[in-house]
């Protein structure tokens, strides 16, 4: 896990799990957007 997600996943209760999933989704969106922009012809 990237450092910010590792820190967020330590939040108490279910918050850590939820924020970790949201952060992973944000990273995925950024990566896919970057791939789409750079590979578009």
C-alpha positions as a Markdown table, in Angstrom:
| # | Residue | x | y | z |
|---|---|---|---|---|
| 1 | Unk | 0.0 | 0.0 | 0.0 |
| 2 | Unk | 1.2 | 3.5 | -0.7 |
| 3 | Unk | 2.0 | 5.5 | 2.5 |
| 4 | Unk | -1.2 | 7.6 | 2.7 |
| 5 | Unk | -3.4 | 4.5 | 2.5 |
| 6 | Unk | -1.3 | 2.6 | 5.1 |
| 7 | Unk | -1.9 | 5.5 | 7.5 |
| 8 | Unk | -5.6 | 5.9 | 6.7 |
| 9 | Unk | -6.3 | 2.1 | 7.2 |
| 10 | Unk | -5.3 | 2.5 | 10.9 |
| 11 | Unk | -8.4 | 4.7 | 11.6 |
| 12 | Unk | -10.6 | 3.2 | 14.4 |
| 13 | Unk | -13.5 | 1.0 | 13.7 |
| 14 | Unk | -14.9 | 0.6 | 10.2 |
| 15 | Unk | -13.6 | 4.0 | 9.2 |
| 16 | Unk | -10.1 | 2.6 | 8.3 |
| 17 | Unk | -11.5 | 0.0 | 6.0 |
| 18 | Unk | -13.9 | 2.4 | 4.3 |
| 19 | Unk | -11.3 | 5.1 | 3.8 |
| 20 | Unk | -8.8 | 2.5 | 2.6 |
| 21 | Unk | -11.2 | 1.4 | 0.0 |
| 22 | Unk | -12.0 | 4.9 | -1.1 |
| 23 | Unk | -8.3 | 5.7 | -1.4 |
| 24 | Unk | -7.6 | 2.6 | -3.4 |
| 25 | Unk | -10.5 | 3.6 | -5.7 |
| 26 | Unk | -9.0 | 7.1 | -6.1 |
| 27 | Unk | -5.6 | 5.7 | -7.0 |
| 28 | Unk | -7.2 | 3.4 | -9.5 |
| 29 | Unk | -9.1 | 6.2 | -11.1 |
| 30 | Unk | -5.9 | 8.3 | -11.4 |
| 31 | Unk | -3.9 | 5.5 | -12.9 |
| 32 | Unk | -6.6 | 4.6 | -15.4 |
| 33 | Unk | -7.1 | 8.2 | -16.4 |
| 34 | Unk | -3.4 | 8.7 | -16.8 |
| 35 | Unk | -3.2 | 5.6 | -19.0 |
| 36 | Unk | -6.2 | 6.8 | -21.1 |
| 37 | Unk | -4.7 | 10.2 | -21.6 |
| 38 | Unk | -1.2 | 9.0 | -22.5 |
| 39 | Unk | -2.4 | 6.2 | -24.8 |
| 40 | Unk | -5.1 | 8.1 | -26.7 |
| 41 | Unk | -4.2 | 8.5 | -30.3 |
